[in-house]
C-alpha cells in the first residue's frame, strides 16, 4: 500500500545500487506513486520500475511521464543494468489503455 510505497521512496532517495524494482499488485494509490516519483528526481541508478497505480486516472498520465523521464535520464547516464523498460512504456501503457486495471 501507500505506507510501503513511502518507505520505498525513502530508500530510493538514498539508493546507490538498486537498478530494477517491481511493485506490481501492491495496492499503491496516487499518494504512494507521487512519493516514488519525487524520490526518482534524486535517484540516479534505477533503470526499471514496474508499477501499477490504483486510483486517479486524471493525474496518472502526467506522473507516468515524469517517472519515465527519470528512468530515461538514468539510462542515458550510461549506468550498467539489466534489460530496461522501453522509454515511454509506462505512460504509453496507461494512456493507451484506460481500463488498465
Residue, then its C-alpha position, 0 to 999 in steps of 0.5 A: x500500500x501507500x505506507x510501503x510505497x513511502x518507505x520505498x521512496x525513502x530508500x530510493x532517495x538514498x539508493x546507490x545500487x538498486x537498478x530494477x524494482x517491481x511493485x506490481x499488485x501492491x495496492x499503491x494509490x496516487x499518494x504512494x506513486x507521487x512519493x516514488x516519483x519525487x524520490x526518482x528526481x534524486x535517484x540516479x541508478x534505477x533503470x526499471x520500475x514496474x508499477x501499477x497505480x490504483x486510483x486517479x486516472x486524471x493525474x496518472x498520465x502526467x506522473x507516468x511521464x515524469x517517472x519515465x523521464x527519470x528512468x530515461x535520464x538514468x539510462x542515458x547516464x550510461x549506468x550498467x543494468x539489466x534489460x530496461x523498460x522501453x522509454x515511454x512504456x509506462x505512460x504509453x501503457x496507461x494512456x493507451x489503455x484506460x481500463x488498465x486495471 
